[in-house]
Amino acid sequence: MSDYTELDKKQDVHILHSMGYAQELERRMSSFSNFAVSFSIICILSGGINSLAQATSGAGGAAIGIGWPLGCFISLVFAIAMAQISSAYPTAGGLYHWGSILGNRFTGWLTAWFNLLGLVTVLGAINVGTYYFFMGSFGTTYLGLTDTTVVRIVFLVIITGAQALVNHMGIGLTAKLTDFSGYLIFATSIALALVCLAAAPSYEIGRLFTFANYSGEAGGNVWPSTSGAWVFLLGLLLPIYTITGYDASAHTSEETVKAAESVPRGMVASVLWSALFGYIMLCAFVLMLPNMDDAAKQGWNVFFWAMDSQVNPIVKDILYLAILVSQWLCGLATVTSVSRMIFAFSRDGGLPASKALSKVSPQYRTPVAAIWTGSILSVLFVWGSSLVSIGDTPVYTIVVSCTVIFLFFSFAIPITLGLFAWGTSKWDKMGPWNLGEGVFKLFAVLTVIAMILIFILGIQPPNEWALYITVGFLVLTAIVWFGFESRRFKGPPIGAEVAKRQAEIAAAEAAVGESGEN
């Protein structure tokens, strides 16, 4: 980062100080690293593969050829609007801060809880996806393992613990690994696409634009029997749920150089490149399938079924290994994101044991307690929810559907607030990455429409219980806020409170060896 001058550093720290926060974390992430951390969490080799059946057992080829770019555009709408806000307010736990400053204490607190719940459970879901990919690729075939709750939780403890340990040891090591992850995802997705094209029996391009209805038994019961139009809409969940996690660029703002410029670019670029490379990879996979009807019947096993039947075993195992490493690095980046959200919310007293959770290690310059707390909670979530089912659907599956909805809610709240706050005293100064009022408001309105669509799709069978869990969580949230937090929680420093914090800022920076603006 030879182009990062002392003047640049002073500007980054000055912006942070102006919002009432100390430079406790270490700025070791380049613009590419900021992009890579979001690109790694999106990880088309994780969600794009592990959730592939939502498309192939839904509307068939058209769910990829037409549905993937449409769903990616929906995610891009959120990313572009968030990028505008992130340039003006580049802080760790950005969404929480945006929700507070563009709205009030309650909207900030609500945004934080939605985002935090989403991040913790999504970390669990990512690592569970890694577990099932491991079992399908190596665990059962080579090691003779059987899928049980004990095996699953032991696997999660090992890989999540390793992810937490790397994060514990400093943002420098984490950034190097997520940088590597970015290159690995690019290379592996292209390699997988080339292998699929080489193994394809023919190139039926029309297959990518042919609608089918594989709901019910025809699609291995991935989706209950429904209409062709509806099953196509349900298939949009594949790209929408895969292309998420780009808020990681905002969460690592205080560790990124030239954050006001780097963060919005990293956020938008991660979505665009994931959409493009994911499209190439998945289209090639669909073209490789010997028969769409047979592929649809495989349900959630479609990826392994196709690779086993069409690809050379040695080539297949090399690809599996690269995909498995990419998925682990996806979880690594997610630990970074969730820990920064916990840290940011805690330094304003938003969580129990906030003093401990907001503490930064002077040696590693990382929020150690937040890292391990988020990681442990994600494993406990998977363990607890795996033991209970509602009907034939595990509670784990339903809760993941709920919390991805919560994650998008946490995106939509500050964007919607920004729609009304633009040009007022709450938001009268834009960052260097500026779309202009008309473009931002257009994307803000599209965000509201997209959020409604995501919510409707997310509560459909087999996840219809997601509606009741969501409503229950909202009722519980209201009880907690009005019963306790409305009197206790002060929110982030705003106005005169920022000036009062200057002595605390200096002391916090001295404690971790940061020179600040001087």
C-alpha positions in Angstrom: 0.0 0.0 0.0 2.8 2.4 -1.0 0.2 4.9 -2.3 -1.3 5.2 1.2 0.3 8.4 2.5 0.4 10.0 6.0 -2.1 12.5 4.7 -4.5 9.7 3.6 -4.2 8.2 7.1 -4.9 11.5 8.8 -7.9 11.9 6.7 -9.2 8.4 7.5 -8.7 8.9 11.2 -10.1 12.4 11.1 -13.4 11.1 9.6 -13.5 8.4 12.3 -12.9 11.0 15.1 -15.6 13.3 13.7 -18.1 10.5 14.3 -16.9 10.0 17.9 -14.8 6.9 17.6 -11.1 6.0 18.2 -8.8 4.3 15.7 -8.4 1.2 17.8 -8.5 -1.3 14.9 -5.5 -1.3 12.5 -5.8 0.0 8.9 -4.1 -2.9 7.1 -6.7 -3.6 4.3 -6.1 -2.3 0.8 -8.9 -1.4 -1.5 -8.6 -4.9 -3.0 -8.7 -6.5 0.4 -11.9 -4.6 1.2 -13.4 -5.9 -2.1 -12.0 -9.4 -1.4 -13.6 -9.7 2.1 -17.1 -9.2 0.6 -16.3 -11.3 -2.5 -15.2 -14.1 -0.2 -18.4 -14.0 1.9 -20.6 -13.9 -1.2 -18.5 -16.9 -2.5 -20.3 -18.2 -5.5 -18.6 -21.5 -4.9 -20.5 -21.8 -1.6 -24.1 -20.6 -2.0 -24.0 -21.0 -5.8 -23.2 -24.7 -5.5 -24.8 -25.7 -2.1 -28.2 -24.1 -3.0 -28.1 -25.0 -6.7 -31.2 -27.2 -6.4 -33.4 -24.2 -5.8 -33.0 -23.5 -9.5 -32.5 -26.9 -11.2 -35.4 -28.4 -9.2 -37.5 -25.4 -9.7 -37.9 -23.7 -13.1 -35.0 -25.7 -14.7 -32.5 -24.0 -17.1 -34.4 -20.7 -17.2 -33.9 -20.3 -13.4 -30.2 -19.9 -14.2 -30.2 -18.3 -17.7 -32.8 -15.7 -16.8 -33.3 -16.0 -13.0 -29.6 -15.6 -12.0 -29.1 -12.2 -13.6 -32.5 -11.0 -12.4 -31.8 -12.1 -8.8 -28.3 -10.6 -8.9 -29.8 -7.3 -10.0 -32.0 -7.3 -6.9 -28.9 -7.8 -4.7 -27.1 -5.0 -6.7 -29.9 -2.6 -5.9 -29.2 -3.0 -2.1 -25.4 -2.8 -2.7 -25.5 0.5 -4.7 -27.8 2.2 -2.2 -25.7 1.1 0.7 -22.5 2.2 -1.1 -23.8 5.8 -1.2 -24.3 5.8 2.6 -21.1 3.9 3.4 -19.0 6.6 1.7 -20.5 9.3 4.0 -20.2 7.2 7.1 -17.3 4.7 6.9 -17.4 3.0 10.3 -17.2 -0.6 11.6 -20.7 -2.0 12.0 -21.7 0.6 9.5 -25.4 -0.4 9.1 -26.0 0.2 12.8 -24.4 3.6 12.7 -26.3 4.5 9.5 -29.6 3.4 11.0 -29.0 5.6 14.0 -27.7 8.8 12.4 -30.3 8.8 9.5 -33.1 7.8 11.9 -32.9 7.6 15.6 -31.8 5.4 18.5 -34.5 2.9 17.9 -33.9 2.5 14.2 -30.2 2.1 14.8 -30.8 -0.5 17.6 -33.3 -2.4 15.4 -30.8 -2.4 12.5 -28.1 -3.7 14.7 -30.2 -6.6 16.0 -31.4 -7.6 12.6 -27.9 -7.5 11.2 -26.3 -9.2 14.1 -28.8 -12.0 14.2 -28.5 -12.5 10.4 -24.7 -12.5 10.5 -24.4 -15.1 13.4 -26.8 -17.5 11.8 -25.5 -17.0 8.3 -22.0 -17.9 9.6 -23.5 -21.1 11.0 -25.3 -21.7 7.7 -22.1 -21.2 5.6 -20.1 -23.6 7.7 -23.0 -26.2 7.6 -22.9 -25.8 3.8 -19.1 -26.5 4.0 -19.8 -29.5 6.1 -22.3 -31.0 3.6 -20.0 -30.3 0.7 -17.1 -32.0 2.6 -19.3 -35.0 3.3 -20.4 -35.2 -0.4 -16.9 -34.8 -1.8 -14.5 -36.5 0.6 -16.1 -37.3 4.0 -18.3 -40.3 3.0 -16.4 -41.5 -0.1 -12.9 -41.5 1.3 -13.3 -41.3 5.1 -16.4 -43.4 5.5 -18.1 -40.8 7.7 -21.8 -40.8 8.4 -23.9 -37.6 8.8 -24.9 -37.4 12.4 -25.4 -34.5 14.8 -22.2 -35.3 16.6 -20.1 -35.5 13.4 -21.7 -32.2 12.2 -21.0 -30.3 15.3 -17.4 -31.6 15.8 -16.7 -30.6 12.2 -18.2 -27.1 12.8 -16.2 -26.7 16.0 -13.0 -27.4 14.2 -13.4 -25.2 11.2 -15.1 -22.3 13.0 -12.5 -22.4 15.7 -9.8 -22.2 13.0 -11.5 -19.3 11.4 -11.8 -17.5 14.8 -8.1 -18.2 15.5 -7.0 -16.6 12.3 -9.1 -13.6 12.9 -7.8 -13.4 16.5 -4.2 -13.1 15.2 -4.8 -9.9 13.3 -6.4 -8.3 10.3 -3.1 -8.5 8.4 -3.2 -12.3 8.2 -7.0 -12.3 7.6 -6.6 -9.9 4.8 -3.9 -11.9 3.1 -6.1 -15.0 3.3 -9.2 -13.2 2.0 -7.1 -11.7 -0.8 -6.0 -15.2 -1.7 -9.7 -16.3 -1.5 -10.6 -13.7 -4.1 -8.1 -15.0 -6.6 -9.0 -18.6 -5.7 -12.7 -18.0 -6.3 -12.0 -16.4 -9.7 -9.7 -19.2 -10.8 -11.8 -22.1 -9.5 -15.1 -20.8 -11.0 -13.5 -20.4 -14.4 -11.8 -23.8 -14.1 -15.1 -25.4 -13.1 -16.9 -23.7 -16.1 -14.2 -25.0 -18.5 -14.4 -28.5 -17.1 -18.2 -28.5 -17.4 -18.1 -27.3 -21.0 -15.5 -29.9 -21.8 -17.7 -32.6 -20.3 -20.9 -31.4 -21.8 -22.5 -33.9 -24.2 -23.8 -31.0 -26.4 -24.3 -27.3 -26.2 -28.0 -26.7 -26.0 -27.9 -23.0 -25.3 -31.7 -22.9 -25.6 -31.8 -25.0 -22.3 -30.8 -21.8 -20.4 -33.9 -20.0 -21.5 -36.4 -22.9 -21.3 -38.9 -22.8 -18.5 -40.0 -25.9 -16.8 -41.9 -26.8 -13.6 -40.1 -29.3 -11.4 -41.9 -28.5 -8.2 -43.0 -31.5 -6.2 -41.7 -35.0 -6.9 -40.4 -34.1 -10.3 -37.8 -32.0 -8.5 -37.0 -34.2 -5.6 -39.5 -32.2 -3.4 -37.1 -29.3 -3.1 -40.2 -27.1 -3.6 -43.8 -28.2 -2.9 -46.0 -28.5 -6.0 -46.9 -25.1 -7.3 -47.4 -23.1 -10.5 -44.6 -22.6 -13.1 -44.5 -18.8 -12.6 -44.3 -19.1 -8.8 -41.6 -21.8 -8.9 -39.5 -19.4 -11.1 -39.9 -16.6 -8.6 -38.9 -19.0 -5.8 -35.7 -19.8 -7.8 -34.7 -16.2 -7.5 -33.7 -17.1 -3.9 -30.6 -18.8 -5.3 -28.9 -15.7 -6.5 -30.5 -13.4 -3.9 -29.3 -15.5 -1.0 -25.9 -16.2 -2.6 -25.2 -12.6 -3.5 -25.3 -11.3 0.1 -22.7 -10.5 2.7 -21.3 -7.4 0.9 -22.0 -5.4 4.0 -18.6 -6.9 5.1 -17.0 -4.0 3.2 -18.7 -1.6 5.5 -18.0 -3.6 8.6 -14.2 -3.5 7.9 -14.3 0.3 7.1 -12.0 1.2 10.1 -9.4 -1.3 8.9 -9.5 -0.1 5.2 -7.3 2.6 3.7 -9.1 5.5 2.1 -12.3 4.0 3.4 -14.7 6.6 2.1 -13.7 5.6 -1.4 -12.6 2.0 -1.0 -15.6 0.7 0.8 -18.4 1.7 -1.6 -16.3 0.5 -4.6 -15.5 -2.8 -2.8 -19.2 -3.4 -2.0 -20.5 -2.8 -5.6 -17.6 -4.5 -7.3 -18.0 -7.7 -5.2 -21.6 -8.0 -6.3 -20.9 -7.3 -10.0 -17.9 -9.8 -10.2 -19.8 -12.4 -8.3 -22.8 -12.1 -10.6 -20.7 -12.3 -13.7 -18.4 -15.3 -12.7 -21.4 -17.0 -11.1 -23.4 -16.7 -14.3 -20.6 -18.2 -16.4 -20.0 -21.1 -13.9 -23.7 -22.0 -13.5 -24.6 -21.7 -17.2 -21.7 -24.1 -18.0 -22.9 -26.5 -15.3 -26.5 -26.5 -16.8 -25.1 -27.2 -20.2 -23.1 -30.1 -18.8 -26.2 -31.9 -17.5 -27.1 -34.9 -19.6 -30.8 -34.4 -19.1 -32.7 -31.7 -17.2 -35.5 -34.0 -16.1 -33.0 -36.5 -14.5 -31.1 -33.6 -13.0 -34.2 -32.1 -11.4 -35.0 -35.4 -9.7 -31.7 -35.4 -7.9 -32.9 -32.5 -5.7 -30.2 -31.2 -3.4 -27.7 -33.8 -4.7 -27.7 -32.5 -8.3 -24.1 -31.1 -8.2 -22.4 -34.3 -7.0 -24.6 -36.4 -9.3 -23.6 -34.4 -12.3 -19.9 -34.2 -11.4 -19.8 -38.0 -10.7 -21.4 -38.9 -13.9 -19.7 -36.4 -16.3 -16.2 -35.5 -14.9 -12.9 -37.3 -14.7 -12.5 -38.5 -11.0 -9.0 -36.9 -10.6 -10.1 -33.6 -12.1 -13.2 -33.7 -10.0 -11.4 -34.2 -6.7 -9.0 -31.3 -7.5 -12.0 -29.0 -8.1 -13.6 -30.3 -5.0 -10.5 -29.4 -2.9 -10.4 -25.9 -4.3 -14.1 -25.4 -3.7 -13.8 -26.7 -0.1 -10.9 -24.3 0.6 -12.9 -21.4 -0.9 -15.9 -22.3 1.4 -13.7 -22.4 4.5 -12.3 -18.9 3.5 -15.9 -17.7 3.0 -16.6 -18.6 6.7 -13.3 -16.9 7.7 -14.5 -13.6 6.1 -17.9 -14.0 7.8 -16.2 -14.3 11.2 -14.5 -11.0 10.4 -17.8 -9.3 9.5 -19.8 -10.6 12.5 -17.1 -9.7 15.0 -16.8 -6.1 13.7 -20.6 -5.8 14.1 -20.5 -7.1 17.7 -17.5 -4.8 18.4 -19.2 -1.7 16.9 -22.5 -2.2 18.7 -20.8 -3.0 22.0 -18.7 0.1 22.1 -22.0 2.1 22.3 -23.3 -0.3 25.0 -25.7 -2.1 22.7 -25.1 -5.7 24.0 -24.7 -7.5 27.4 -21.1 -7.5 28.5 -20.4 -4.6 26.1 -17.2 -3.5 27.9 -15.6 -6.9 27.3 -17.0 -7.3 23.7 -15.7 -3.9 22.6 -12.2 -4.4 24.0 -9.4 -4.5 21.3 -6.3 -6.5 21.9 -3.2 -4.2 22.0 -1.1 -7.0 20.6 -3.3 -8.1 17.6 -5.4 -5.0 17.2 -8.5 -7.2 16.9 -11.7 -7.4 19.0 -10.8 -10.8 20.4 -13.9 -11.3 22.6 -16.2 -10.3 19.8 -14.5 -12.8 17.4 -14.9 -15.8 19.7 -18.4 -14.8 20.9 -19.7 -14.6 17.4 -18.1 -17.9 16.4 -19.3 -19.8 19.5 -22.9 -18.4 19.0 -22.9 -19.6 15.4 -22.0 -23.2 16.5 -24.5 -23.2 19.3 -27.2 -22.0 16.9 -26.6 -24.9 14.5 -26.4 -27.4 17.4 -29.6 -26.2 19.1 -31.7 -25.8 15.9 -30.6 -29.1 14.4 -32.2 -31.1 17.2 -35.8 -29.8 16.6 -38.1 -30.0 13.6 -41.5 -28.5 12.8 -43.3 -31.2 10.7 -40.7 -32.5 8.2 -38.7 -29.3 8.2 -35.8 -28.8 10.6 -36.0 -25.6 12.7 -32.5 -24.9 11.4 -33.7 -24.5 7.8 -36.6 -22.3 8.9 -34.5 -20.1 11.1 -31.9 -19.6 8.3 -34.6 -18.5 6.0 -35.8 -16.0 8.6 -32.4 -14.6 9.4 -31.5 -14.0 5.8 -34.7 -12.0 5.7 -33.5 -10.2 8.8 -30.2 -9.5 7.1 -31.9 -7.8 4.2 -34.1 -5.9 6.6 -30.9 -4.5 8.2 -29.9 -3.4 4.7 -33.3 -1.9 3.9 -33.8 0.1 7.1 -30.9 2.6 6.7 -31.5 2.8 2.9 -35.2 3.7 3.5 -34.2 6.3 6.2 -31.7 7.7 3.7 -34.5 8.2 1.2 -36.1 10.7 3.5 -33.0 12.1 5.2 -31.2 13.2 2.0 -30.5 16.9 2.2 -31.8 17.3 5.7 -29.7 18.1 8.8 -29.4 14.3 9.3 -27.6 13.8 6.0 -26.4 17.1 4.5 -22.9 15.9 3.6 -22.1 13.2 1.0 -19.0 11.1 0.7 -16.7 11.1 -2.3 -18.6 8.2 -3.8 -21.8 10.1 -4.8 -24.6 8.9 -7.1 -26.6 12.1 -6.8 -30.0 12.6 -5.2 -32.1 11.3 -8.1 -30.1 8.0 -8.7 -29.9 7.3 -4.9 -33.6 7.8 -4.4 -34.4 5.6 -7.4 -32.4 2.8 -5.9 -33.8 3.4 -2.5 -37.4 2.9 -3.8 -36.3 -0.2 -5.7 -34.8 -1.5 -2.4 -38.2 -1.2 -0.7 -39.9 -3.1 -3.6 -37.1 -5.7 -3.5 -37.4 -6.1 0.2 -41.2 -6.9 -0.1 -40.4 -9.5 -2.7 -37.7 -11.1 -0.7 -39.9 -11.3 2.4 -42.8 -12.8 0.4 -40.6 -15.5 -1.2 -38.7 -16.2 2.1 -41.9 -17.3 3.9 -43.2 -19.7 1.3 -43.4 -23.5 1.9 -41.4 -25.4 3.0 -40.4 -22.4 5.1 -43.9 -21.0 5.9 -43.1 -21.1 9.6 -40.6 -18.3 8.9 -43.5 -15.9 9.0 -44.5 -16.9 12.5 -40.9 -16.8 13.7 -40.4 -13.4 12.1 -43.6 -12.0 13.7 -42.6 -13.5 17.0 -39.2 -11.9 16.8 -40.7 -8.5 16.1 -43.0 -8.8 19.1 -40.1 -9.8 21.3 -38.0 -6.9 19.9 -40.8 -4.5 20.8 -41.0 -5.8 24.4 -37.2 -5.6 24.8 -37.0 -2.1 23.4 -39.9 -0.5 25.2 -39.4 -2.5 28.4 -35.6 -2.0 28.8 -33.5 -0.6 26.0 -35.4 2.7 25.3 -34.3 4.0 28.6 -30.8 2.4 28.8 -29.4 2.5 25.2 -28.0 5.9 24.2 -26.9 5.0 20.7 -23.8 6.3 18.8 -22.4 9.7 19.6 -24.1 12.5 17.7 -23.7 16.2 17.8 -22.2 17.6 21.1 -21.6 14.0 22.4 -18.8 13.7 19.8 -16.8 16.5 21.3 -17.2 15.1 24.8 -15.6 11.8 23.6 -12.2 13.3 22.5 -10.4 12.5 25.8 -11.8 8.9 25.7 -10.7 8.6 22.0 -7.1 9.7 22.9 -7.0 7.2 25.8 -8.4 4.3 23.7 -5.8 4.9 20.9 -3.0 5.2 23.4 -4.0 1.9 24.9 -3.5 0.0 21.6 -0.4 2.0 20.5 -2.2 4.1 17.8 -0.8 7.5 17.1 -4.2 8.9 15.8 -4.1 12.0 13.8 -0.8 13.2 15.3 
